[in-house]
Structure formats: C-alpha cells, structure tokens
Amino acid sequence: MKILISGGSGLIGRALTRSLLNDDHHVTVLSRNPTRSASILPKGVALQQWDGVSLGSWQHVVSESDAVIHLAGESIAGENLAAILTRRWTSKTKARILESRVQSGHVLLEAIRKAKRRPSIFIQASAVGYYGPRGTEEITEETSPGEGFLAQVCQKWEASIAELESMGVRRVVIRTGLVLSAEGGILPMMLLPFRFYMGGRLGDGLQGIPWIHIQDEVDAIRFLGISNHARGAYNLSAPHPVSDREFARIAGLVLHRPNIFLVPAFALKAVLGEKSMLVLDGQYAVPNRLIKAGYTFHYEQLEPALRQLLQS
C-alpha cells in the first residue's frame, strides 16, 4: 500500500513508519522540516515538505495514496522536560495547539477534495481528552463529549475532517491515551522522579491514566486501517487503565524504588498553571469498540508493559 502520514516524525509516527516499511509498504511523510525528519525517520521513507496550512507541491501525493494517517499537531505538554515544567499555556500557546490540528485537517481535506483519486481510508488522530475530566467514571466511545480546553481541542480536531464521510472516504478517529515508549514521549518524564528515589502520587492519586504500549498503538492503527468495517471513533488505550496512585506503585515495583512521595495538587497548579490538568485530571478510558472489532492486545496490564519497555 501507499500510505501518506502527517506528523510522521513524532513518537507514534516514527514507530508506525518503521512498522509499515518493515512490511514493504511505501510511506510518504509530510514534514515542516524534511532535513530534521530525514535524520530521525528510518531509511526508505519518502519526505514531502508542507506547512500544515496551505496546498502545495505535496498534494499530488494524496492522489497516489491508498491511505492517509493524520497525526500532525503541536505538542500539548511540551517537547521536553524543561518545556513541560516551564512553558505554561498562554492564550497564544493554546491557539497554536488548536490551529495546528484544525488547519492541517482542513488543508488535507481540501487536498482530498481536489485529488484525482481519493484514498480509501483516512485515520484521524485525536485523544481521550475528548471526554474531558470524568473522575472515576468508565469512559467508552459512547460517552458524551466533555468540557474544558483539551476536550474542545479534540472535538474541533475531529470535526475538521468530518466532511470526508460525504466524499466516500472511510474515516476512523483514534482517541489515544498516554502512549508508553522507551524511545521518548511521556514515559521517561513520568519515571524520572522514581529514578531519583522521589517517586509517588500526584495530588490525591485517584485520577485515571489511560495508558497504551507503543506496540499496541501502532498495531491497533494498522488493524483499523485494514478492517474495512471499521468506521468512527475508537479509544486507543489498554483495557485496564490505572489510577495515578496505582501507576506509582507499579513503577516503584518495576524500578525497585520507593513510591512514598507526594506532590500536592496546589504545588502542581502553582508550577504548571492550567496545564496541571494534564496530570491532575484523567480518564478511565477503555477500548470497547476496538476489542469488539477483534483486536487482541499485546499488553493489557501495566506491569508487564513497563517491564518490557524497561527490560527489567
């Protein structure tokens, strides 16, 4: 298959591209910085420059593609630990987070509208943040949309390409939880306090962590891509989400570190401002539709997932 990916240089995009190339698919990645992308993506990927806003020379690839996977969007938390801890959500930051998702969706939609041949499947990234903070409620794909900044971003992100369905393109929306990978993303940052013997819960520790192993993230995306009956939204998270308190217990067990420390909610709010909702608000999202569609998880429980990633 010929597959076009936006946001291919991110954590999920890199792993997905590697998996597809290993199975001899032809992968083209849309990149704002092809030189940088070439240095971090596997050999064999084709690169096309775009700005995520306007049509350009890249759009001819849409007509040649069997599938489009749209992962592009500015990092919500920050690109590194320093950014996470020091860069607050200003009105400009929040506008960039939203616009990077909505505008790139709109321009891909326009490219498909003008394509000589339209792709048969479009996979749209989203997040479990779609549901907003829900306490300890179990979240399925049938749960109503939530409120708050992240929920609004996800809802507008998904809506940006909703018109595809009227064009005869099969549309799948993946609402992803926290992707755990040893190659980057959020996991190394979550484990950093434990490595310094300062691990423990954040706030009251009751907030849900809807995690997913990077292998399941990639394989679930590929599964939904080739399942002709798959349409609409799917939660991409492991069947057994955990509380922050339980995550601390398991992380301490796997790393052989204590998990007795506490970071009070007021301290996180003082340091992070509104962005503290990323660690203090959570969801107990479960992948009901994915399981019903026939996907079998490699990692259903957190402890074996962490042990595999950390090779302990």
One Martini backbone bead per residue (centre of mass of N, CA, C, O) as a GRO file, in nm:
protein
  312
    1MET     BB    1   0.100   0.034   0.014
    2LYS     BB    2   0.008   0.378   0.004
    3ILE     BB    3   0.130   0.606   0.257
    4LEU     BB    4   0.014   0.896   0.433
    5ILE     BB    5   0.194   1.111   0.670
    6SER     BB    6   0.126   1.310   0.938
    7GLY     BB    7   0.346   1.343   1.190
    8GLY     BB    8   0.596   1.126   1.148
    9SER     BB    9   0.819   1.244   1.372
   10GLY     BB   10   0.685   1.130   1.593
   11LEU     BB   11   0.644   0.879   1.803
   12ILE     BB   12   0.422   0.731   1.640
   13GLY     BB   13   0.525   0.782   1.352
   14ARG     BB   14   0.794   0.630   1.372
   15ALA     BB   15   0.681   0.351   1.448
   16LEU     BB   16   0.486   0.324   1.209
   17THR     BB   17   0.685   0.356   0.977
   18ARG     BB   18   0.864   0.114   1.050
   19SER     BB   19   0.642  -0.102   1.029
   20LEU     BB   20   0.561  -0.052   0.731
   21LEU     BB   21   0.841  -0.090   0.599
   22ASN     BB   22   0.884  -0.387   0.700
   23ASP     BB   23   0.614  -0.453   0.500
   24ASP     BB   24   0.658  -0.291   0.218
   25HIS     BB   25   0.560  -0.016   0.238
   26HIS     BB   26   0.469   0.303   0.118
   27VAL     BB   27   0.616   0.602   0.266
   28THR     BB   28   0.482   0.929   0.331
   29VAL     BB   29   0.605   1.237   0.472
   30LEU     BB   30   0.489   1.515   0.627
   31SER     BB   31   0.704   1.814   0.651
   32ARG     BB   32   0.845   2.106   0.786
   33ASN     BB   33   1.136   1.931   0.831
   34PRO     BB   34   1.304   1.722   0.636
   35THR     BB   35   1.590   1.718   0.752
   36ARG     BB   36   1.514   1.625   1.034
   37SER     BB   37   1.341   1.378   0.955
   38ALA     BB   38   1.575   1.219   0.812
   39SER     BB   39   1.737   1.178   1.096
   40ILE     BB   40   1.474   1.001   1.245
   41LEU     BB   41   1.398   0.834   1.011
   42PRO     BB   42   1.374   0.576   0.829
   43LYS     BB   43   1.480   0.414   0.579
   44GLY     BB   44   1.262   0.474   0.282
   45VAL     BB   45   1.138   0.734   0.327
   46ALA     BB   46   0.926   0.979   0.213
   47LEU     BB   47   0.951   1.337   0.150
   48GLN     BB   48   0.729   1.621   0.227
   49GLN     BB   49   0.671   1.949   0.207
   50TRP     BB   50   0.501   2.145   0.464
   51ASP     BB   51   0.277   2.376   0.667
   52GLY     BB   52  -0.032   2.290   0.745
   53VAL     BB   53  -0.210   2.518   0.557
   54SER     BB   54  -0.118   2.468   0.254
   55LEU     BB   55  -0.104   2.416  -0.058
   56GLY     BB   56   0.107   2.200  -0.273
   57SER     BB   57   0.335   1.981  -0.404
   58TRP     BB   58   0.224   1.745  -0.211
   59GLN     BB   59  -0.077   1.681  -0.322
   60HIS     BB   60  -0.013   1.451  -0.530
   61VAL     BB   61   0.011   1.220  -0.316
   62VAL     BB   62  -0.289   1.179  -0.255
   63SER     BB   63  -0.361   1.044  -0.536
   64GLU     BB   64  -0.141   0.796  -0.460
   65SER     BB   65  -0.306   0.716  -0.205
   66ASP     BB   66  -0.465   0.476   0.006
   67ALA     BB   67  -0.361   0.630   0.273
   68VAL     BB   68  -0.438   0.843   0.561
   69ILE     BB   69  -0.233   0.975   0.835
   70HIS     BB   70  -0.331   1.201   1.101
   71LEU     BB   71  -0.082   1.344   1.346
   72ALA     BB   72  -0.077   1.636   1.352
   73GLY     BB   73   0.067   1.847   1.617
   74GLU     BB   74   0.116   2.030   1.874
   75SER     BB   75   0.245   2.009   2.165
   76ILE     BB   76   0.089   2.007   2.474
   77ALA     BB   77   0.319   1.981   2.695
   78GLY     BB   78   0.599   1.926   2.544
   79GLU     BB   79   0.919   1.833   2.417
   80ASN     BB   80   1.026   1.863   2.718
   81LEU     BB   81   1.091   1.896   3.044
   82ALA     BB   82   1.135   2.200   3.047
   83ALA     BB   83   0.869   2.271   2.898
   84ILE     BB   84   0.674   2.141   3.095
   85LEU     BB   85   0.772   2.318   3.354
   86THR     BB   86   0.781   2.630   3.204
   87ARG     BB   87   0.543   2.605   2.988
   88ARG     BB   88   0.270   2.771   2.957
   89TRP     BB   89  -0.065   2.839   2.897
   90THR     BB   90  -0.131   3.050   2.668
   91SER     BB   91  -0.320   3.194   2.439
   92LYS     BB   92  -0.112   3.133   2.211
   93THR     BB   93  -0.061   2.837   2.269
   94LYS     BB   94  -0.355   2.741   2.242
   95ALA     BB   95  -0.388   2.835   1.950
   96ARG     BB   96  -0.166   2.653   1.829
   97ILE     BB   97  -0.278   2.380   1.913
   98LEU     BB   98  -0.540   2.409   1.751
   99GLU     BB   99  -0.445   2.505   1.465
  100SER     BB  100  -0.253   2.264   1.398
  101ARG     BB  101  -0.506   2.073   1.367
  102VAL     BB  102  -0.727   2.216   1.200
  103GLN     BB  103  -0.565   2.320   0.953
  104SER     BB  104  -0.447   2.045   0.864
  105GLY     BB  105  -0.723   1.916   0.818
  106HIS     BB  106  -0.829   2.114   0.602
  107VAL     BB  107  -0.598   2.072   0.389
  108LEU     BB  108  -0.646   1.770   0.349
  109LEU     BB  109  -0.936   1.793   0.259
  110GLU     BB  110  -0.875   1.966   0.008
  111ALA     BB  111  -0.686   1.762  -0.131
  112ILE     BB  112  -0.904   1.540  -0.155
  113ARG     BB  113  -1.111   1.699  -0.318
  114LYS     BB  114  -0.879   1.742  -0.564
  115ALA     BB  115  -0.835   1.462  -0.622
  116LYS     BB  116  -0.816   1.217  -0.862
  117ARG     BB  117  -0.763   1.014  -0.615
  118ARG     BB  118  -0.900   0.871  -0.344
  119PRO     BB  119  -0.871   0.760  -0.053
  120SER     BB  120  -1.005   0.490   0.141
  121ILE     BB  121  -0.841   0.597   0.407
  122PHE     BB  122  -0.888   0.786   0.721
  123ILE     BB  123  -0.669   0.867   0.991
  124GLN     BB  124  -0.757   1.028   1.298
  125ALA     BB  125  -0.630   1.205   1.534
  126SER     BB  126  -0.667   1.187   1.891
  127ALA     BB  127  -0.819   1.200   2.227
  128VAL     BB  128  -0.933   1.138   2.552
  129GLY     BB  129  -0.983   1.447   2.599
  130TYR     BB  130  -1.270   1.457   2.470
  131TYR     BB  131  -1.414   1.386   2.765
  132GLY     BB  132  -1.279   1.491   2.987
  133PRO     BB  133  -1.329   1.520   3.307
  134ARG     BB  134  -1.452   1.202   3.501
  135GLY     BB  135  -1.304   1.074   3.712
  136THR     BB  136  -1.417   0.730   3.777
  137GLU     BB  137  -1.536   0.701   3.511
  138GLU     BB  138  -1.623   0.506   3.255
  139ILE     BB  139  -1.482   0.516   2.923
  140THR     BB  140  -1.642   0.534   2.617
  141GLU     BB  141  -1.746   0.594   2.293
  142GLU     BB  142  -2.041   0.677   2.422
  143THR     BB  143  -1.937   0.910   2.552
  144SER     BB  144  -1.964   1.222   2.605
  145PRO     BB  145  -1.862   1.513   2.559
  146GLY     BB  146  -1.659   1.742   2.696
  147GLU     BB  147  -1.489   1.980   2.895
  148GLY     BB  148  -1.265   2.209   2.798
  149PHE     BB  149  -0.983   2.256   2.630
  150LEU     BB  150  -0.912   1.964   2.534
  151ALA     BB  151  -1.195   1.889   2.440
  152GLN     BB  152  -1.219   2.112   2.225
  153VAL     BB  153  -0.980   2.029   2.055
  154CYS     BB  154  -1.076   1.743   1.981
  155GLN     BB  155  -1.348   1.820   1.854
  156LYS     BB  156  -1.227   2.009   1.631
  157TRP     BB  157  -1.035   1.805   1.511
  158GLU     BB  158  -1.249   1.601   1.416
  159ALA     BB  159  -1.428   1.810   1.251
  160SER     BB  160  -1.216   1.892   1.022
  161ILE     BB  161  -1.287   1.582   0.868
  162ALA     BB  162  -1.598   1.499   0.846
  163GLU     BB  163  -1.655   1.533   0.531
  164LEU     BB  164  -1.540   1.263   0.420
  165GLU     BB  165  -1.796   1.086   0.433
  166SER     BB  166  -1.930   1.237   0.177
  167MET     BB  167  -1.677   1.122  -0.018
  168GLY     BB  168  -1.623   0.802   0.050
  169VAL     BB  169  -1.439   0.803   0.305
  170ARG     BB  170  -1.292   0.623   0.534
  171ARG     BB  171  -1.339   0.699   0.886
  172VAL     BB  172  -1.093   0.722   1.151
  173VAL     BB  173  -1.085   0.763   1.510
  174ILE     BB  174  -0.813   0.818   1.741
  175ARG     BB  175  -0.832   0.785   2.096
  176THR     BB  176  -0.560   0.857   2.274
  177GLY     BB  177  -0.355   0.793   2.514
  178LEU     BB  178  -0.084   0.708   2.692
  179VAL     BB  179   0.220   0.664   2.544
  180LEU     BB  180   0.439   0.391   2.584
  181SER     BB  181   0.797   0.458   2.567
  182ALA     BB  182   1.154   0.424   2.541
  183GLU     BB  183   1.185   0.668   2.300
  184GLY     BB  184   0.978   0.852   2.461
  185GLY     BB  185   0.782   1.087   2.570
  186ILE     BB  186   0.625   1.049   2.886
  187LEU     BB  187   0.768   0.820   3.046
  188PRO     BB  188   1.048   0.936   3.133
  189MET     BB  189   0.908   1.163   3.303
  190MET     BB  190   0.745   0.977   3.498
  191LEU     BB  191   1.021   0.820   3.602
  192LEU     BB  192   1.227   1.023   3.715
  193PRO     BB  193   1.159   1.034   4.024
  194PHE     BB  194   1.225   0.731   4.074
  195ARG     BB  195   1.531   0.743   3.998
  196PHE     BB  196   1.550   0.961   4.259
  197TYR     BB  197   1.369   0.854   4.498
  198MET     BB  198   1.072   1.045   4.435
  199GLY     BB  199   0.828   0.876   4.411
  200GLY     BB  200   0.468   0.924   4.334
  201ARG     BB  201   0.198   1.097   4.385
  202LEU     BB  202  -0.058   1.304   4.233
  203GLY     BB  203  -0.215   1.426   4.452
  204ASP     BB  204  -0.463   1.189   4.518
  205GLY     BB  205  -0.429   0.953   4.281
  206LEU     BB  206  -0.727   0.902   4.125
  207GLN     BB  207  -0.646   0.950   3.855
  208GLY     BB  208  -0.657   0.854   3.536
  209ILE     BB  209  -0.461   0.614   3.323
  210PRO     BB  210  -0.474   0.587   2.967
  211TRP     BB  211  -0.285   0.350   2.856
  212ILE     BB  212  -0.026   0.260   2.596
  213HIS     BB  213   0.149   0.065   2.407
  214ILE     BB  214   0.326   0.119   2.125
  215GLN     BB  215   0.256  -0.150   1.985
  216ASP     BB  216  -0.054  -0.116   2.010
  217GLU     BB  217  -0.081   0.148   1.864
  218VAL     BB  218   0.024   0.053   1.591
  219ASP     BB  219  -0.149  -0.209   1.553
  220ALA     BB  220  -0.426  -0.066   1.574
  221ILE     BB  221  -0.399   0.117   1.333
  222ARG     BB  222  -0.357  -0.112   1.128
  223PHE     BB  223  -0.616  -0.266   1.187
  224LEU     BB  224  -0.814  -0.031   1.110
  225GLY     BB  225  -0.711   0.005   0.817
  226ILE     BB  226  -0.792  -0.312   0.723
  227SER     BB  227  -1.083  -0.269   0.844
  228ASN     BB  228  -1.362  -0.218   0.658
  229HIS     BB  229  -1.569  -0.178   0.915
  230ALA     BB  230  -1.409   0.060   1.019
  231ARG     BB  231  -1.570   0.329   1.203
  232GLY     BB  232  -1.489   0.597   1.365
  233ALA     BB  233  -1.452   0.575   1.707
  234TYR     BB  234  -1.145   0.495   1.901
  235ASN     BB  235  -1.004   0.365   2.176
  236LEU     BB  236  -0.648   0.404   2.259
  237SER     BB  237  -0.638   0.172   2.512
  238ALA     BB  238  -0.610  -0.011   2.762
  239PRO     BB  239  -0.827  -0.224   2.939
  240HIS     BB  240  -0.638  -0.124   3.209
  241PRO     BB  241  -0.663   0.125   3.378
  242VAL     BB  242  -0.504   0.359   3.601
  243SER     BB  243  -0.407   0.501   3.867
  244ASP     BB  244  -0.173   0.704   3.988
  245ARG     BB  245  -0.120   0.532   4.238
  246GLU     BB  246  -0.074   0.264   4.078
  247PHE     BB  247   0.155   0.359   3.905
  248ALA     BB  248   0.351   0.412   4.139
  249ARG     BB  249   0.364   0.123   4.243
  250ILE     BB  250   0.463  -0.015   3.979
  251ALA     BB  251   0.712   0.159   3.923
  252GLY     BB  252   0.854   0.092   4.189
  253LEU     BB  253   0.867  -0.213   4.144
  254VAL     BB  254   1.025  -0.217   3.870
  255LEU     BB  255   1.263  -0.007   3.985
  256HIS     BB  256   1.324  -0.031   4.287
  257ARG     BB  257   1.136   0.197   4.427
  258PRO     BB  258   0.998   0.431   4.587
  259ASN     BB  259   0.629   0.554   4.652
  260ILE     BB  260   0.595   0.796   4.898
  261PHE     BB  261   0.553   1.043   4.744
  262LEU     BB  262   0.420   1.389   4.730
  263VAL     BB  263   0.235   1.601   4.504
  264PRO     BB  264   0.064   1.860   4.537
  265ALA     BB  265  -0.176   2.021   4.371
  266PHE     BB  266  -0.093   2.318   4.437
  267ALA     BB  267   0.196   2.291   4.324
  268LEU     BB  268   0.123   2.221   4.031
  269LYS     BB  269  -0.044   2.478   3.981
  270ALA     BB  270   0.188   2.680   4.040
  271VAL     BB  271   0.377   2.572   3.808
  272LEU     BB  272   0.157   2.503   3.554
  273GLY     BB  273  -0.123   2.571   3.590
  274GLU     BB  274  -0.350   2.471   3.363
  275LYS     BB  275  -0.157   2.224   3.281
  276SER     BB  276  -0.216   2.041   3.537
  277MET     BB  277  -0.449   1.869   3.405
  278LEU     BB  278  -0.261   1.646   3.282
  279VAL     BB  279  -0.212   1.519   3.597
  280LEU     BB  280  -0.502   1.569   3.761
  281ASP     BB  281  -0.655   1.478   3.507
  282GLY     BB  282  -0.866   1.202   3.406
  283GLN     BB  283  -0.916   0.869   3.250
  284TYR     BB  284  -1.122   0.566   3.220
  285ALA     BB  285  -1.037   0.435   2.942
  286VAL     BB  286  -1.195   0.212   2.702
  287PRO     BB  287  -1.172  -0.037   2.417
  288ASN     BB  288  -1.450  -0.151   2.309
  289ARG     BB  289  -1.446  -0.134   1.991
  290LEU     BB  290  -1.175  -0.273   1.945
  291ILE     BB  291  -1.248  -0.545   2.069
  292LYS     BB  292  -1.506  -0.599   1.898
  293ALA     BB  293  -1.331  -0.595   1.624
  294GLY     BB  294  -1.065  -0.801   1.721
  295TYR     BB  295  -0.854  -0.691   1.901
  296THR     BB  296  -0.529  -0.790   2.033
  297PHE     BB  297  -0.348  -0.750   2.303
  298HIS     BB  298  -0.023  -0.744   2.429
  299TYR     BB  299  -0.100  -0.512   2.661
  300GLU     BB  300  -0.317  -0.501   2.945
  301GLN     BB  301  -0.093  -0.460   3.159
  302LEU     BB  302   0.131  -0.257   3.314
  303GLU     BB  303   0.367  -0.423   3.425
  304PRO     BB  304   0.457  -0.577   3.163
  305ALA     BB  305   0.496  -0.321   2.998
  306LEU     BB  306   0.723  -0.196   3.169
  307ARG     BB  307   0.918  -0.434   3.161
  308GLN     BB  308   0.961  -0.432   2.857
  309LEU     BB  309   1.058  -0.134   2.828
  310LEU     BB  310   1.289  -0.181   3.068
  311GLN     BB  311   1.410  -0.465   3.089
  312SER     BB  312   1.329  -0.617   3.405
   0.00000   0.00000   0.00000
